[in-house]
Amino acid sequence: MDSNQTQNPSKVMDEEAEQAMNSDESRPRGGRANEIRNVLQEEIESGNLQPGVSLDERALAQRFNVSRTPVREALQQLAARELVRIAPRQGVTVSRLTISEVRSIMESIGELEALCAKLAARRVDEPLRKDLDLAIERCQDAAVQGGHAEYSLSNTYFHEVIYAGSRNPYLAELIRNARRQIQRYRIRDFQTKTQISKSLKEHQQVARAIQDGDESLASSAMLLHVPSGSSGFSEFLARMPNSFFEADSPEN
């Protein structure tokens, strides 16, 4: 009798299903895991996966139509980047920052953004003046006609114009990296017309100072714009659920 005929049919079906599931993983080593990591990283950094949320390997494997091996590898990579926390018998959760850590990152962003605005004012030329006018116009249109998502995009565009105007790509990349770390804590920005109106007014003040070549005013206006000061940071914290934060250690 043919040996294949003696095999358990359910076992054969399980093996075929496993082979089909793994077929998409027969690409360069770590390729599928890297793809899963990139998707989850974007969702964590954007705030779609909020701080403290549990991540289930089985559910993720079903979502990405893979075995649990590449999911586990992806989660380990995210843990190495401190975006998730893997705890024995507690599973995997999206990493939470302490209030002190959030404050430190936002203080750094404020100082770096202020320096960027200062350099842009120092090096301002006619093309930058026009780019700032366009950026303000986009912010105004979004404030009047759009909502949270539209204004968030125009806000990013405004800051990118200043990064380009500083003519310091190293500084710009430092800011982008810091912003990526903190973005999941900024999901409640621009939720109200009051927040958007305040941001637009501050954008106008920063743009005007840069266009005038006033380095000191550009720097101070930008520093006030980023919520790193005492009052701005307190307002920011008031919008955040306590569950987003890890407990501070006693020495902090």
N, C-alpha and C positions, 0 to 999 in steps of 0.2 A: 504494500500500500504506500502511496506517495506520502512522504513525511509531512507535506503541507496540509494534507487532509486530516492529519491527526491533531493538528493544533487547535487550541480552544478558540472558537470564532470571536468571542468577546476580547480575548487577548490580542488577536490579530487586528481587530478594529481599534483597540487602544493604541497599538504600535503605529498603525497608519495615521491616526489622529495626531500622535506625538510628532511623527515625521512631517506631517503637513504643517504643524505649528512651528516646527523648527526650521522649515525650509526657508522662511524669510530671514532666518538668523545665519544662514550659510553664506555670509558675506565677510569682508575683512574683520579680523578679530576686534571685538568690542564695538563694531559698527552699529548694531541695533541698540546696544546699551547706551551708546553716545547719543543716538537719536532720541531715545526716551528721556535721557538726562536733559537734553536741550529743551524738550517740550516742557518737562516739569520745572526746570529752572526758570523759563520764561513765565510760567504760571505762578511760581512763587514770587519772583521779583516784581511782577505786575500786581500782585495782591489777589489774583484769582484763587490761589491757594493761600489762605490766610494763616498768620502765625499761630502755631499751636494745633492746627488741624492734623488729624491722624491720616496716615497713608497706608493703605492695605495692599500688600504684595499681590494677593490673589485677585483683588478687584483691578489693580493696575495691569496685571497679566491679561485679564479678560479684555480690558479696554484697548490695549495695544496688540491684542491677538498674538501673544508670545507665551513662551514658558516663563516660569518665575525666575530663571537664571539671569537673563538680561535685565529684568526689573531689579533684581537684587544688586547687580553690578551698578546699575544707574543710581540706585539709592546710596550705595557706598561712595560713589563719586560725588554725589550731592553732599553727603556727610563730610567728605574731605574738604569741601568748599564751605562748610558750616551753614548750609542752607536747610539741611534736615538733621534731626537728632535720632540716633538709633540707640535705644536703651533695652537691655536684657529684660525679657518678660513684660515690657511695656510697649514694644513695637516702635514704629517710625512716626515721627511728627515733624511738621514744618518748624524749623528753629524759631525761637523767640529771642529777642534782644531784651536786655534790661533797660530801664529808663535811663540809667547813666550812660549806657552804650549808645542809645539813640541820641541823647544830648551831645555826646562827644562827636558822633558822626555829623550831626547837623551843625554843630559849631564849626567843624572843619570845612563843611560845604560853604557855610556863610563866609568864612575868611577867604576861601579859594575863589568863590564867586566875586567877592569884593575886589580881590586882586585882578581878576579877569576884567572886570568893568574898568578898573583903573588903567590897565594896559590898553584897553580898547579906546579910552578917552585920550591917552597919550599918542596913539597911533591912528586916530580917526582921520578919514579922508572922505571924499565925496561919495564914493560907492558905499561905504559903511553908513553914512548918513541916510542914503536912500534905502538901504536894506533895513535900517531901524524904522524908518517911516513905514515901510511895507509891513514889518513885523507888528508895529502898533496898530496898523489898519486891520490886520488879520485878527488881532486880539479884540479890537472893537467890534468887528463883525461877529466874532464868536460870542462875545458878551451879550450882544443884542439879539442875534438870531439863533444861536446854538445853545448847548447845555454843557454839562460837565465834560463829556468826552471831547466836544469840539474845542472848548476852552483849554483843556489839558494839552491838546495838540498844538494850539497856537502858543501856549506858554512854553512848551518845549522848543518850538521854532524861534521864539524871541530869545531864549537863552543861547541857543545854538548860534544865532547871529552874533551875539556878544563873544562867544568862544572864538568864532572865526575872526572877529575884529581884534581880538587880543593878539593874534598872530603868534600864539604860543600853544602849539598842539599838545605838548607834554602836559601843560597845566589843564587844558581842556579835557584830556583823557583822565586825569586824576579826578576831576569833578564828575565826569560821567560814571566812573567806577564807584565813587562814593554814593552817587545818586542811585545806582542800581542796588546798593546794599540797603538803602533806606526806603526805596520806592513802595514796598509793601506796607509801610507805615504812613503813606501819604494818600491812601485811597479815599479819604474823606475831604480832601482839598477840593475847592471849587464846587461844592455841593449846593451852595445857595448863591443867590444873586448878590448878597452882601459880600461874600468871600470873593466872587468874581470881580465886583466893582472895586474892591480894595486892591486886588492884585493888578487890575488894569491901571489904576491911578499910580501905583508904585512903578509899574513898567514905564509909564509916561515920564515919571521923574528921572528914572535911571537913563532912559533914552535921551532925554533932553540934556542931561549932564554930560553924557558921552559925546553927543553931537556938538556941544559947546567946548569940548576939550578940557572940561573941568575934572581933573583926576580925583581930587579930594572929594568933591560932591558925588561923583559917580560911584566911588568906593563906599561912602557912607550911605548913600541911597540904596545900593545893593545889599549892604549889610542889614539894613532895616527891613528889606524886602524878604529876606530868607528868615524863617522863624527859628533863629538860634538864640535870640536874646531872652531875657527873663519873661517879659509879657507875651511875646510871640510864642515861645515854647510852651508856656502855661496854657494858652489858647489851643495850641496843637494837641497837648495832652488831654484836654477836656473833651476832645472829639474822639479819643481812642478808647476802645473797650479795655478794661483791665486785663482781660484774658490774653491780649496780644503781647503782654510783657512777662519776661522771666523775672523772678524775684531778685532784687539787688542783694549782693553779698553784704555782710555787716560793715565791712571797711569802706563801702561806697556810700 
